[in-house]
Amino acid sequence: MIRPSSRTGFVLLSFLLACGSGSGSGPEAPKPPPAAPPAKPAARRDVDAVGTKIVAQTDDYFGVKVADPYRWLEDGTSPEVAAWTAKENARTEEYVSKLTALAPLRERIEKALSLGYASAPVARKGAKGRLYFHTKREGMKNQPTLYVRSGDKGEDRVLLDASTLSADGTSALDWWFPSPSGKLLAWGRSEAGSEDSVLHVRDVATGKDDAVDEIPWTRHASVAFTPDEKGFFYTRYPEPGSVPAGDEKYGSKVFFHERGKPWKADQKVFGDQLDKTDVPAVDLSPDGRFVLVRVHKGWDKSDLYLWDKKKSPTPAFVALTGTVPGRSLYDASFEAGLLYIRTNDGAPNFRLYSVKPELAEKHSAWTEVLPEAKDALSDYAITTQGIVGGYLHDASTQIRLFDKTGKPRGDLALPQVGTAHVSSSPDGIDVFTSFASFAVPIEAHRIAWNGKEAKLVPWSKASGVAPTDIVVESRFTASKDGTKIPYFVVSKGPVAAHKKPVPTVMYGYGGFNIVLSPSFSARALAVAESGAVWVTAVLRGGGEFGEAWHRAGMLDKKQNVFDDFYAVAKALTGADGITDAAHLSAMGGSNGGLLVAASVVQHPEAFRAAASLVPLTDMLRYQNFRIAKLWIPEYGASTDHAQLDTLRAYSPLHNVKPGVRYPATMFTTAEEDSRVDPMHARKMAATLRAAQSDATRPILLRVESKAGHGAGKPTAKVAAELATELGFLLHETGGL
């Protein structure tokens, strides 16, 4: 199925900052951190209050003058920046070294990570019976292992152990696609968290790759083998030097590769008409007749194109969507001889159509199979018995069954409140679901359905045993404008039994249509096992309640996201009675890092500590770095006069005020982050530290080497990273 993915490499940041409480006195820390050097007045005009170099840089945005004194920290190749970063890391390490209770926390984190996970399988017919491809990560292995199983009850055979790709575990298995018969496997490998995949083709029988079919520049690739498996369609980014410098991570196109021939001879079949920020994905009907391309145009628009190879032996794509002005999402899949199309066009919570591929150009031929419901249709699977639909109800998954005409056939109960994704084999014989919750690692179940009764049958589970005393509560509060905001409270035993106020870590994201439903989190589990409380806030900007919910938190509505987060913080410290501001910390990564940075600046009195991970903080210049032009549809850009005021109002970097008592804050980033440039964390850390009025509340920066935005990070690095971040938050709020 060609659908927008929550792992797609475009998740980036936005953030709002409108001054909140000013410099009012914040809560005292129950456990003061190691003393930091007292702030001293600037004695020279070329350094700030704490001695960091500043420059007289001022930019003009449509007549608005904006100072940028830490512009020099944008250059990650500069020896001066490298030296400054080394000092920042040393400062952070000095702080961490004094956390004597960090070892037990690290043990809890490693215990949580060692539970592992098991993905739902991808089924293929196979020459000698059905084959099932699936991944598992067991114990503290740095990377997952890809297995192939012959038959439903057969033994798993290791096809690719990603932990052995490099000595330090930093090589990653980014994605994989089995061929129709399961004879071949296309897979992507990247190094040090870069996500810059190189495509390989592996012989499933021998476990060996063919060097001739190695293809670079296949970041976030999609691959569709032909029925005879002599070639495949795939997506590829331009070769460096073939486009202007800085455009190498834009302009993905669809190519056809004939196996055994060099990739530079591959035919380009689609993409010349696209904007460079458009991102195509490719699929092929099982009979090889129809080539389907879905083009991602931001997080609220996508279009479908179809090439009927029977009508034209040369590429001749017809637009199935996008002919009417407006922004709607479409995804599609070939199932049982039909093309199924899920869309929010005229249905913010999505509906499902079916159509014969040869008639798909005529919308009048589309048959509505699943009409829009009160809950959002997140995914679906077409089986020999009917349709399995995944719906989001109050940000958790419910699975509903329908016959082939869309008539309801009941619900399928999940193990507990959590997140599930459904999938089926191309012939509809196999249908699976992956399931996870805060303390339940991803596990795979077969959906056994005879058309009347359905049940979950365990197929593959994580190697570890999850704790049974973790309690998840679903709660709600009202945002500034009265909107109902859900949040999940995770604790060891009922939270009501905890002595108040409880040290609490509050997490959020709120953007890019990403669904933040209950899923396994080593962070959440380690926090709960430590006796503290973990809270996940479900904010506008995500996809939990359909497209209307997403659009209520993007572009000029971005402030709603920060208001929602603050509303949950007020509920936790007020009506809920769980904690108070002296024991509450905020955490978020990527777009969630923007959320945390904005919240710290807008409401410094609401939190005692914060961790802003791989964040966006400079919303006036963000689009100039890495792949950030992809995020303009979500955030807007300062080059647009109408959008400038919105961005400037909440940009964390541009709303820091000197002399304010800010929460103790840790910013993290990584040298190889190919999505969010590390300059955001560097500039924000320097700015906030210079403005901080309370020297007992440190502003720290941690910059990792041989790591990226987070995907493919080895488990050992993850454990060290989580221990540092959570150790900081829990120490500052009295939970460590």
C-alpha positions, 0 to 999 in steps of 0.5 A: 500500500502506498500510504504516508508513513509515520517514519517518512524522513520528512518529520521536522520541526515547528514551534511557537513562542509568544511570551508567557509569564515573563520573569516571574518566580518559578518553582523551587527544585526539590533537589538542586542540580550541581551548581553552575558558574554564576552569570557574569555581566558582559565585559566585552561587546563581542561576547554574551553574558556567559562568555560565548562569542556573538556577532553583530548580525541583523537580517531584514525581513520585509522591513523587520530587523531581526538580530542573529548574534549566534549565526556563526554556530550554523556552520557545522564544518567550522573548527571554531564551532567544533571546539565550542561543541566539544566544550558543551559536551564536556559541560554536559558530561560533567553534569551527568557524572555527578548523577550518582543515581543514574546507574539504576535508571540505566538498568531500567532503561536497558531492561525495557529495551531488552524486551525487543519487538517483533514486526508483523510479517509480509507474506509471499506465495513462494515456489515451494509454499508460503514465505513470511518475512519479518523483523525482530530485535531481541535483547540488547542487540543493536539492530533488528534481524530480518527473518524468513519463515517457510510456512506459518509454523515453520522455523525462522531463518536469519536472512539479514542480521543488521547488527553484524553490518558494522563493528559498532552497530551504527549501520542500519537496515532502513527498509526492505521489499520482498519480490513477488515469489519471495526469491529476492529481497531489495533492502536499504543500508545506511551508515551512522544514522544518515538515512542515506540508503544504498539499495541492495538485492539479496538472493533469499536462498543464498543470503548473498547480495548481487553487487551489480544491482547496488544502487546509491541515493535511495533514501526512503526508497519504495521498490516494486518488482515486476512479476518475472522479477527481472527488474523493479521500479524504485525511487531515487534521489539525484546524484551529487553533482547532477543538481545544484549544491544543496539540492541532493536531498530533493527531486526524487524520481521513479526509475526502472532497473533491469537486474544485472545492469548498471544503475546509471543506465536505468530509465527514468519513468516518472517525476520530471513534472514534479516540484523538487519538494514533491516525494513519489512512491511507486507500486505495481499491480500483481499482474504487472500491468499498472504502475501506480505512483503516489506523490507526497506534497506536504502533510495535507496533500498527495496525488495519485498517477497511474500508467496502464502498460497495456495501453502504452508500452512507454511511460504514460501516467494519467492523473487520478487526483489533483485535477481539482484545486484544493489539498486532500490526501490519497493513498491506494493499493492493488487488492483482489484485482481492484484498486482501493483508494483511501482519501479525506477528499470531502471526508476529513476522517477518510473513506475508502473507495474501490475501482477497476484500475482500467476505469480509475481515471473516471471518478464516477466509476469509484465505488464507496466501500467504507463511508466516512465514520465518526472515528478516523480510518487510519488503515485497512486490509483487504482479505478473502473474507472481507475488509479489516479497518483500523480506526482511531477512537480517542487516539487509540486503535479499534479494529472493525470488520466489514464484508466486501460491500462494506457492511459491518461485521463486528469489532475485533478486541485488542489485548488492551488500549494501544496501537494496531496496524493491519496488513494483508498479503496480495492474495488476501489469504493472510491478514495480520496486525501489529500491536503495541502499548506503553508497556507492551513491545510491538508484537504480531498477531494473525487475524483468524477470520472465517467471515463470521467470527474473528480472533487474534492468534499470536504469531510472533512476540518480543523475546522479553516479558513485559511488566504487568503492573503498569497502568495506563489511564486515558484522560481529557482536558480543555485547551485555551479555546475549549477544544477537548485534548486527550492525554495518557497517564502511565504509572506503576500501579494506579497513579492515585496510590502515589504520594503527591506531588509525583515527579512527572515527565510530559511528552508531546509532538503535535504535527505532520499528521503523525498519530501519537497513540499508545505505543511501546516506549522505553522512556515511559516504561523506565519513568514509571518503573522509577516511581515517577509518572509519564504523560503523553499529550495528544495535541492538534497538528497530529492525525489522531482525529482526522485531517481537521485535527491536523490542520488545526495545528499547522501553519497559522494555527500552530499556536494551538499546539502549544496551547494544548500542551500547556493545557495538559500541564495545567491539568496535571498540576491542577485538577488532576492533582498528580504533580506541581510545577516543581516536579513537572518536566517536558520532553519531545523530539523533532517537531516535538523538540520545537514544541518543548522549546516553544513551551519553555519560552512561552510558559517558563513558570509551568515546568521545572525542567525540559528536554528538547531533542533534535529540535527546530528552534530558528523558524525564520531560517529553518527552510535553508538547511538540510531537507527542511524545504519539505516542511514549508507546507506544514510551517510556512516560510519567512520568505512569505510576508503573510507567514512571517508574523506567524513564524516570528511570533512563536519561533523559540529562538526569537522569543527568548527574553533576558532575565527570565527564570527558565526551566533547566533545559537540555538540548540534544542533536547529532552530527549526522542528522540529515533532517534537522540541522544541529544548528538549531540546538546549538543556537538555542542553547547559547541563546537560552543560557545567556538569558537564564536568570537562575544559575542553579538551572543549567542550560545544557547541550549534548551533540552525538557523533556517528548518529542522526535524527534517530532512525537506525540508532544502535540500542547501546547508543539509545540506552546511553541517550535515554539515561542522560535525558531522563536522568537530567529530567528526573534529577531536576524534578526530584525523581532521581 
